C-alpha cells in the first residue's frame, strides 16, 4: 500500500495543545527542558503564564503537575518517554494515580523509532509502566489525526491519561473526519482468516502485511487498538471469534504492553491461536528508524511472516 507520510504524533500533540489552550483557560503545560523536541514550546510562546519549564528533573515535573491538578488545573506534562516514566514513576504512582488527579502525561520519543539517539532515549517499557498505574488510561496513537483527537479526548476525561507520541513522521491512515474515542478500537480491514491488532507505527505495517496476505487469498481483519487501557474487549472478542487466529503487533517490549493486554483478555474469555510481533527481551541499537524496525522484527515483512506461521499452526 502507498506510504504517505504526515506529521509526527508529537507535532500533532503540539498543535492540539495550542487549540486546547485557546478553548480552555484551565489547561497548563509543563516540560522538563525538552519543549522543542516534545513540541510544547509553541504553547509556551502563546501562553507564557500557563507554561512551566521545571528543568531536567522529571520527578519534580510530576509533583508540580499534581499540585496544579489538585487546585483545579488540567496539566499536560511532557518529556521523553524513557525519562518521564522511569524517573517520575514514584511521583506518578503516589502523586497522580493514588489521588486520581487529572494529570495528562504525553511524552515523546516512544519506542525504538527514536533512531539515532540510542538506547538511553528509546522507551520500550513505558506503556507497561503506565498500564500498571491504577486509573490511568493508556494510549498509543497511529498518526497525526489520531493523536490530535486523543489529546482532545484526554481533556474531557477525568483522571490521569497517558498518551505516547513518537519522533518520526507517521504514515497517514485517517483524516479529520475519523472519530476516535478512548477505549474504542477501530476496524480498518475486515477478514475471516486472521486478526491483526496493532497500534502506533505498527498499524501501517499491519495493513501492509494484510494487503500481502490478501494477494495470496488470506483475508485479514486489522484492528487499530490505540487504547491499551481500557481495552476494547468487545471488538477484540468479536474478531477473535470470527477468525480464530490473533496476531498482535506493537513497538514496545513484549512484556506488559498491548500484547500482554490482548493475551490476558483472550486467555480468559476466548482462548485461540495467538502470536506476537514486539520487541523481545532486549534494548535496541542506534540507527535509522526504518532499519531498526526491521532489525528488531517489527516491519511489515515480519508481521507477514508471523501471520503465515500462525495460520499454519
C-alpha positions in Angstrom: 0.0 0.0 0.0 1.1 3.6 -0.6 3.0 5.2 2.3 2.1 8.8 2.5 3.9 10.5 5.4 2.2 13.1 7.5 3.2 14.8 10.8 4.8 13.0 13.7 2.4 12.4 16.5 4.5 14.7 18.7 3.9 17.5 16.2 0.1 16.8 16.2 0.2 17.0 20.0 1.9 20.4 20.0 -0.7 21.7 17.6 -3.6 20.3 19.6 -2.2 21.9 22.8 -2.5 25.3 21.2 -6.1 24.7 20.1 -7.0 23.4 23.6 -5.2 26.3 25.3 -7.4 28.7 23.4 -10.5 26.9 24.3 -9.8 26.0 28.0 -8.0 28.5 30.3 -7.5 25.8 33.0 -5.1 23.9 30.7 -1.4 24.3 31.7 1.6 22.7 30.2 4.8 21.6 31.9 8.1 20.3 30.4 11.5 19.1 31.5 13.7 21.3 29.3 12.8 19.4 26.1 10.0 21.5 24.8 11.4 21.9 21.4 11.5 18.1 21.0 8.2 17.3 22.7 6.6 20.2 20.7 5.2 22.1 23.8 7.4 25.1 23.1 4.8 26.9 20.9 2.2 26.6 23.7 4.8 28.3 25.9 5.2 31.2 23.5 1.5 31.7 23.1 0.6 31.2 26.8 3.7 32.1 28.8 1.8 32.4 32.1 0.5 28.8 31.7 3.8 27.1 30.7 6.4 25.9 33.2 9.8 24.5 32.3 11.0 22.8 35.5 14.4 21.8 34.1 15.9 18.4 33.8 14.0 16.9 36.8 11.2 14.7 35.7 10.2 13.6 39.2 9.7 17.2 40.2 7.8 17.8 37.0 5.2 15.2 38.1 5.0 16.6 41.6 4.4 20.2 40.3 1.7 18.9 38.0 -0.1 17.0 40.7 -0.2 20.2 42.8 -1.7 22.2 39.9 -4.2 19.4 39.3 -5.3 19.4 42.9 -6.0 23.1 42.5 -8.3 22.6 39.6 -5.9 23.0 36.7 -5.6 20.4 33.9 -1.8 19.9 33.5 -0.3 18.3 30.4 3.3 17.2 31.2 5.9 16.1 28.6 9.5 14.9 28.4 11.0 11.9 26.6 9.0 8.7 27.5 12.0 6.9 28.9 12.9 9.8 31.2 9.4 10.7 32.3 8.2 7.2 33.1 11.4 5.8 34.6 12.4 8.9 36.6 8.9 10.0 37.6 7.3 6.7 38.3 7.1 7.0 42.1 5.6 10.5 41.8 3.1 9.3 39.2 2.2 6.4 41.5 1.6 8.4 44.7 1.1 11.9 43.4 -1.2 11.2 40.4 -2.6 7.7 40.3 -3.4 7.3 44.1 -5.3 10.6 44.4 -6.8 10.1 41.0 -5.8 13.5 39.7 -6.4 14.7 36.1 -2.8 14.9 35.0 -2.3 14.3 31.3 1.1 12.6 30.6 2.1 13.0 27.0 5.8 12.1 26.4 7.5 11.9 23.0 10.2 9.6 21.6 8.3 6.4 22.4 9.7 3.1 21.1 12.9 2.4 19.2 11.9 4.6 16.2 13.7 7.4 18.1 16.5 6.2 15.8 20.0 7.6 16.1 19.7 8.8 19.7 20.3 5.3 21.1 19.0 3.1 23.9 19.2 5.7 26.7 16.4 7.6 24.9 14.4 4.7 23.5 11.4 3.8 25.6 10.5 0.1 25.3 8.8 -0.2 28.7 6.8 3.0 29.1 3.4 1.5 28.2 3.8 -1.3 30.7 4.7 1.1 33.4 1.7 3.3 32.6 -0.7 0.4 32.5 0.3 -0.7 36.0 -0.8 2.6 37.4 -4.4 2.3 38.6 -6.9 4.6 37.0 -4.7 5.6 34.1 -6.0 5.5 30.5 -3.1 4.5 28.2 -2.9 5.2 24.5 -0.5 5.0 21.5 -1.9 6.9 18.5 -1.1 5.8 15.0 -1.0 9.1 13.0 -1.5 12.9 13.4 -5.3 12.7 13.2 -5.4 10.0 15.8 -3.0 11.9 18.1 -4.8 15.2 17.8 -8.2 13.6 18.5 -7.0 11.7 21.6 -5.4 14.8 23.1 -8.8 16.5 22.9 -10.4 13.4 24.4 -7.9 13.4 27.2 -9.0 16.9 28.3 -12.6 15.7 28.6 -11.7 12.6 30.5 -11.5 12.9 34.3 -8.5 11.3 35.9 -5.0 10.6 34.6 -4.2 9.8 31.0 -1.0 8.6 29.2 -0.5 9.2 25.5 2.8 8.1 23.9 3.9 10.1 20.9 6.7 9.3 18.5 9.6 11.1 16.9 9.4 10.2 13.2 6.8 11.3 10.7 3.9 8.8 10.6 2.1 7.3 7.6 -1.3 8.9 7.2 -4.1 6.4 8.0 -7.0 8.7 8.8 -8.4 12.1 8.1 -10.1 14.9 10.0 -13.5 13.1 9.7 -12.4 10.0 11.6 -13.9 9.6 15.0 -11.8 8.5 17.9 -12.9 7.5 21.4 -10.8 6.5 24.4 -11.3 2.7 24.9 -12.7 2.1 21.5 -10.6 0.5 18.7 -11.1 0.9 15.0 -11.6 -1.8 12.4 -9.5 -0.9 9.4 -10.0 -4.1 7.4 -12.5 -6.9 7.7 -11.4 -10.5 7.0 -12.3 -14.1 8.0 -9.0 -15.8 8.4 -6.8 -13.9 10.9 -7.0 -10.8 13.1 -4.0 -8.4 13.3 -4.2 -6.0 16.3 -1.7 -3.1 16.3 -1.1 0.4 17.5 1.3 3.3 16.8 3.6 3.0 13.8 2.9 -0.7 13.5 -0.7 -0.1 12.3 0.7 0.8 8.9 3.0 -2.3 9.0 0.0 -4.4 9.8 -2.0 -3.0 6.9 0.8 -3.7 4.5 1.1 -7.3 5.8 -2.7 -7.7 5.4 -2.5 -6.5 1.8 0.2 -9.0 1.1 -1.9 -11.8 2.7 -4.9 -10.7 0.6 -2.8 -11.3 -2.5 -2.5 -15.0 -1.5 -6.1 -15.4 -0.8 -5.9 -14.9 3.0 -8.3 -12.3 4.4 -7.1 -10.4 7.5 -9.1 -8.3 9.9 -6.9 -5.3 11.1 -7.8 -3.6 14.3 -6.2 -0.4 15.4 -6.1 -0.6 19.2 -4.9 2.9 20.0 -6.1 2.5 23.6 -4.5 -0.3 25.6 -6.2 0.6 28.8 -9.2 0.5 28.9 -9.1 -2.2 26.2 -11.9 -2.6 23.7 -12.8 -6.1 24.8 -16.0 -6.3 22.6 -14.2 -5.5 19.4 -11.3 -7.9 20.1 -13.5 -10.8 21.2 -15.8 -10.4 18.1 -12.8 -10.5 15.8 -11.2 -13.5 17.6 -14.4 -15.5 17.5 -14.7 -14.8 13.8 -11.1 -15.6 12.7 -9.7 -17.9 15.4 -6.2 -16.5 14.9 -5.0 -13.3 16.6 -1.6 -11.6 15.9 -0.6 -8.5 18.0 1.9 -6.0 16.7 3.4 -3.2 18.8 6.6 -1.1 19.1 7.1 -2.0 22.7 8.6 -4.8 24.8 6.6 -8.0 24.5 6.2 -7.7 28.3 3.4 -5.6 29.6 2.1 -3.7 26.6 -0.7 -4.4 24.1 0.4 -8.0 23.6 0.0 -8.7 27.3 -3.3 -7.0 27.4 -4.8 -8.9 24.5 -3.3 -12.2 25.7 -4.8 -11.7 29.2 -8.2 -11.0 27.7 -8.4 -13.8 25.2 -6.9 -16.5 27.6 -9.8 -15.8 29.9 -12.7 -15.0 27.6 -11.9 -16.8 24.3 -8.7 -18.9 24.0 -7.5 -19.1 20.5 -4.3 -19.3 18.5 -2.1 -16.2 19.1 1.3 -14.8 18.3 3.1 -11.5 18.9 5.3 -9.1 17.0 7.0 -7.0 19.6 10.5 -6.1 20.9 11.9 -9.1 22.5 13.8 -9.1 25.8 16.4 -6.6 24.6 17.4 -3.0 24.1 18.0 -1.6 20.7 21.0 -0.1 18.9 21.3 3.3 17.4 20.2 3.5 13.7 17.7 4.8 11.2 14.1 4.3 12.4 13.1 2.1 9.4 16.2 0.0 9.7 15.6 -0.5 13.5 12.0 -1.6 13.0 13.2 -4.2 10.5 16.3 -5.4 12.5 14.2 -5.9 15.7 11.4 -7.7 13.9 8.7 -5.0 13.7 8.4 -4.2 10.0 5.7 -5.4 7.7 7.7 -8.4 6.4 8.0 -9.7 10.0 4.2 -9.1 10.6 3.5 -11.1 7.4 5.9 -13.9 8.3 4.3 -14.2 11.8 0.8 -14.2 10.3 1.8 -17.1 8.0 3.4 -19.1 10.8 0.3 -18.6 12.9 -2.1 -19.8 10.2 0.0 -23.0 9.8 -0.4 -23.9 13.4 
